[in-house]
């Protein structure tokens, strides 16, 4: 499901589940949490890189599994990234949908290459970006959130950087990654940990204030008739009944 390596103080976690486009299955989330724990426990690790194989960084929830369980798992995972006392740098050059955008919102720095595309696709399935709103809404302008939450449109890395979803759209993700990691290596572990606390405090307050409500909303929507139709239409590669 994923691989893990450490080199020169940087842990690299690679999502490697191409058969389901790195969907957030129970197994992938469990393995990712385990690797984040390893990052936290290793005093020799200064920062973590989250990247992927194939043409998709993360396609969102694994719709073949029980959605109510996936909601809880995703909330725990996003909070764990935010609370990790070391920076997490996402480096991607592929597609990101739905819950995958929540991962990007939780990461401290996000670098996306020219093949990257993004979409909040939930509304088209009878759902809403409920849980991932905790990490994405604070990043986006109100106007951008209104457009892309509602329309489910696909947009590119340049637009994602413009609206604040990612840090930077880059031509060469590897070169951009190396520049950022070299800069992080010059910072002290204490300096990184305390600086990250400042940048994530607002996001964590949203988890405390709104987490239960968005989890309930997500569970209610997944149990609805419209969501069942939306998910079934997605699986059958046909328009849902409401599409006109």
Backbone torsions as a table, in degrees:
resi	resn	phi	psi	omega
1	UNK	NA	-38.3	176.4
2	UNK	-154.9	161.1	176.9
3	UNK	-119.1	161.5	-174.5
4	UNK	-143.5	124.9	176.3
5	UNK	-137.1	157.0	176.3
6	UNK	-129.6	129.9	179.0
7	UNK	-148.8	127.1	177.9
8	UNK	50.4	45.3	175.0
9	UNK	79.8	6.9	-179.6
10	UNK	-119.7	124.3	174.0
11	UNK	-91.3	130.5	177.4
12	UNK	-111.5	120.7	177.8
13	UNK	-108.0	118.7	-175.9
14	UNK	-112.9	117.6	174.9
15	UNK	-70.2	123.6	-171.7
16	UNK	-140.1	64.6	177.9
17	UNK	-130.5	67.3	-172.6
18	UNK	-65.1	-23.3	-176.4
19	UNK	-63.7	-26.5	177.3
20	UNK	-125.8	24.8	176.1
21	UNK	56.5	43.0	178.1
22	UNK	54.2	38.8	176.0
23	UNK	-64.1	154.3	-175.1
24	UNK	-82.0	67.9	177.4
25	UNK	-73.4	166.4	178.2
26	UNK	-59.2	-39.9	-177.9
27	UNK	-67.9	-45.8	-178.8
28	UNK	-62.7	-44.5	-179.6
29	UNK	-62.9	-41.9	179.4
30	UNK	-62.2	-44.1	179.6
31	UNK	-65.6	-39.4	180.0
32	UNK	-65.4	-42.4	177.2
33	UNK	-61.6	-40.3	179.2
34	UNK	-62.3	-41.1	179.5
35	UNK	-70.2	-35.5	175.5
36	UNK	-64.3	-37.7	175.4
37	UNK	-62.2	-39.4	178.7
38	UNK	-64.6	-39.4	176.6
39	UNK	-60.4	-46.8	-178.0
40	UNK	-62.9	-35.4	-173.9
41	UNK	-83.7	-16.3	-174.5
42	UNK	-92.6	107.0	-179.2
43	UNK	-64.9	-17.5	179.2
44	UNK	-84.3	-6.6	-179.4
45	UNK	-96.3	125.0	-179.0
46	UNK	-91.0	-34.1	-176.8
47	UNK	-159.6	168.4	178.9
48	UNK	-123.8	144.2	172.0
49	UNK	-108.3	132.6	174.2
50	UNK	-111.7	116.6	-176.8
51	UNK	-139.1	-164.5	-171.1
52	UNK	-154.0	162.2	166.4
53	UNK	-103.7	163.8	176.4
54	UNK	75.6	-170.2	-174.7
55	UNK	-93.8	7.2	-178.3
56	UNK	-132.9	123.1	174.9
57	UNK	-69.2	-52.8	177.8
58	UNK	-164.2	128.9	-177.6
59	UNK	-90.9	0.8	179.7
60	UNK	100.0	-153.9	-176.0
61	UNK	-61.4	147.6	172.2
62	UNK	-83.5	103.4	-172.6
63	UNK	-74.3	-2.9	175.6
64	UNK	-85.6	-7.5	-179.0
65	UNK	-108.7	168.8	-178.3
66	UNK	-64.4	117.5	-174.0
67	UNK	-64.9	-33.7	-177.9
68	UNK	-65.6	-32.1	176.4
69	UNK	-74.3	-37.2	179.2
70	UNK	-63.4	-34.8	178.9
71	UNK	-60.9	-47.9	179.5
72	UNK	-64.1	-41.8	179.2
73	UNK	-61.7	-42.2	-177.4
74	UNK	-65.5	-40.8	179.4
75	UNK	-61.7	-42.9	179.2
76	UNK	-63.8	-42.8	-178.5
77	UNK	-64.2	-46.4	-179.3
78	UNK	-61.6	-41.9	179.5
79	UNK	-66.5	-36.5	-180.0
80	UNK	-63.9	-38.8	176.8
81	UNK	-63.4	-44.9	-179.4
82	UNK	-63.7	-38.2	-176.2
83	UNK	-86.0	-9.9	178.0
84	UNK	-58.5	129.5	-175.0
85	UNK	-79.1	20.8	179.7
86	UNK	-138.4	145.6	-178.3
87	UNK	-63.3	146.0	173.6
88	UNK	-117.9	121.0	-178.2
89	UNK	-108.9	116.9	175.8
90	UNK	-88.6	130.3	178.7
91	UNK	-127.1	117.2	-173.8
92	UNK	-140.8	156.0	172.7
93	UNK	-149.8	64.7	-175.8
94	UNK	-171.4	-171.2	-172.5
95	UNK	-82.6	146.4	177.2
96	UNK	-136.8	130.2	-179.0
97	UNK	-134.4	148.2	167.5
98	UNK	46.2	-118.3	-175.2
99	UNK	-56.8	-26.8	175.8
100	UNK	-61.4	-31.2	176.9
101	UNK	-68.4	-30.4	175.1
102	UNK	-63.2	-37.6	176.0
103	UNK	-61.6	-45.2	179.7
104	UNK	-61.7	-39.9	179.3
105	UNK	-63.0	-30.3	-179.3
106	UNK	-80.7	-23.3	-178.2
107	UNK	-73.6	154.0	-176.0
108	UNK	-79.4	-37.6	179.4
109	UNK	-136.4	136.0	-179.0
110	UNK	-130.9	121.6	178.8
111	UNK	-115.8	125.7	-175.6
112	UNK	-126.0	131.8	-179.4
113	UNK	-83.5	178.2	-171.5
114	UNK	-68.1	-18.3	178.3
115	UNK	-88.2	1.5	-176.7
116	UNK	-76.4	138.0	170.5
117	UNK	-135.2	156.8	-172.2
118	UNK	-138.8	147.3	173.4
119	UNK	-161.5	133.0	167.4
120	UNK	-85.9	88.6	-168.7
121	UNK	-89.1	1.4	-171.6
122	UNK	-60.4	-44.3	-175.1
123	UNK	-59.6	-29.0	179.6
124	UNK	-73.8	-12.0	178.8
125	UNK	-107.6	8.8	-177.1
126	UNK	81.7	18.4	-178.1
127	UNK	-117.8	-166.8	174.8
128	UNK	-148.3	153.6	178.5
129	UNK	-76.0	62.4	-169.0
130	UNK	-68.6	-67.8	-177.0
131	UNK	-62.5	-42.0	-176.4
132	UNK	-72.8	-10.9	174.2
133	UNK	-62.7	-24.2	-179.1
134	UNK	-63.4	-33.5	-178.6
135	UNK	-106.2	-14.0	-177.1
136	UNK	-102.0	-38.7	-177.9
137	UNK	-58.3	-41.0	178.6
138	UNK	-65.4	-19.8	-179.6
139	UNK	-83.8	-28.7	-170.0
140	UNK	-96.8	154.3	167.5
141	UNK	-71.3	157.6	179.3
142	UNK	-59.5	-40.9	-177.7
143	UNK	-66.6	-41.4	179.3
144	UNK	-65.4	-43.3	178.5
145	UNK	-61.5	-42.9	179.4
146	UNK	-59.5	-43.2	-178.7
147	UNK	-69.1	-53.2	-169.0
148	UNK	-81.8	-28.9	171.8
149	UNK	-63.8	-39.2	-173.1
150	UNK	-83.3	-37.5	-172.6
151	UNK	-91.7	-26.0	-175.0
152	UNK	69.4	15.5	-178.7
153	UNK	-63.3	150.8	174.1
154	UNK	-88.1	136.5	177.4
155	UNK	-136.1	161.9	-173.0
156	UNK	-96.6	-178.1	-175.3
157	UNK	-66.0	-36.6	178.3
158	UNK	-60.2	-43.9	178.1
159	UNK	-68.2	-38.7	179.3
160	UNK	-61.0	-38.8	177.5
161	UNK	-69.9	-39.2	-178.3
162	UNK	-61.4	-37.3	-176.8
163	UNK	-93.4	-1.7	174.7
164	UNK	93.9	3.1	-179.8
165	UNK	-69.1	-37.0	177.4
166	UNK	-121.9	167.5	-179.7
167	UNK	-78.3	-45.1	-174.0
168	UNK	-157.1	139.6	168.4
169	UNK	-90.7	126.7	-173.1
170	UNK	-127.3	150.7	177.0
171	UNK	-77.3	-35.0	-177.3
172	UNK	-128.2	95.9	-177.0
173	UNK	-58.6	-34.8	-179.0
174	UNK	-65.4	-44.8	178.7
175	UNK	-65.4	-44.1	179.6
176	UNK	-63.1	-40.2	176.9
177	UNK	-59.3	-47.8	-177.2
178	UNK	-62.1	-37.3	178.9
179	UNK	-64.3	-43.8	-179.9
180	UNK	-66.7	-43.5	-178.0
181	UNK	-66.0	-38.4	176.2
182	UNK	-60.7	-37.9	177.6
183	UNK	-67.1	-40.4	179.6
184	UNK	-66.2	-34.1	179.3
185	UNK	-64.2	-21.7	180.0
186	UNK	-84.3	-8.6	-179.9
187	UNK	-95.8	148.2	-179.5
188	UNK	-76.9	153.5	176.3
189	UNK	-55.6	-44.7	178.5
190	UNK	-64.1	-42.9	179.6
191	UNK	-61.6	-40.7	178.5
192	UNK	-66.1	-46.4	-177.3
193	UNK	-61.9	-46.2	-176.7
194	UNK	-73.6	-33.6	177.0
195	UNK	-67.8	-39.6	178.7
196	UNK	-63.6	-37.9	178.2
197	UNK	-56.9	-38.3	179.6
198	UNK	-65.7	-40.0	-174.9
199	UNK	-79.6	-20.5	-178.0
200	UNK	-104.1	-4.2	-174.7
201	UNK	-58.7	-43.7	-178.9
202	UNK	-65.2	-40.1	178.2
203	UNK	-63.8	-42.1	179.8
204	UNK	-66.6	-32.7	175.8
205	UNK	-64.4	-34.2	176.9
206	UNK	-65.0	-38.3	176.0
207	UNK	-60.3	-42.7	-179.0
208	UNK	-67.4	-40.6	-174.1
209	UNK	-85.6	-35.1	-171.1
210	UNK	-117.5	-6.6	-173.1
211	UNK	-57.3	-48.0	-177.8
212	UNK	-63.4	-39.4	-177.7
213	UNK	-67.3	-43.1	-178.6
214	UNK	-72.3	-30.8	176.0
215	UNK	-65.2	-42.3	177.6
216	UNK	-64.0	-42.4	178.8
217	UNK	-61.1	-45.6	-179.6
218	UNK	-60.3	-45.7	180.0
219	UNK	-62.2	-41.7	-179.7
220	UNK	-64.3	-42.0	-178.7
221	UNK	-67.7	-43.6	179.6
222	UNK	-61.1	-28.4	-179.6
223	UNK	-84.5	-3.5	-173.7
224	UNK	-82.2	159.5	178.4
225	UNK	-65.2	-38.6	-179.7
226	UNK	-63.1	-42.2	178.8
227	UNK	-65.3	-39.4	177.5
228	UNK	-60.3	-42.0	177.1
229	UNK	-65.7	-43.2	-179.1
230	UNK	-62.3	-44.6	-179.9
231	UNK	-67.5	-39.9	179.0
232	UNK	-65.0	-40.8	178.9
233	UNK	-64.4	-36.3	177.3
234	UNK	-63.4	-45.7	179.8
235	UNK	-63.6	-36.3	-177.5
236	UNK	-89.1	1.0	178.5
237	UNK	54.6	49.2	177.7
238	UNK	-135.4	160.3	176.7
239	UNK	-67.7	145.3	174.8
240	UNK	-68.8	165.4	-175.1
241	UNK	-60.5	-30.3	-175.0
242	UNK	-82.2	-11.3	-177.5
243	UNK	-68.2	133.2	-178.4
244	UNK	-126.2	NA	NA
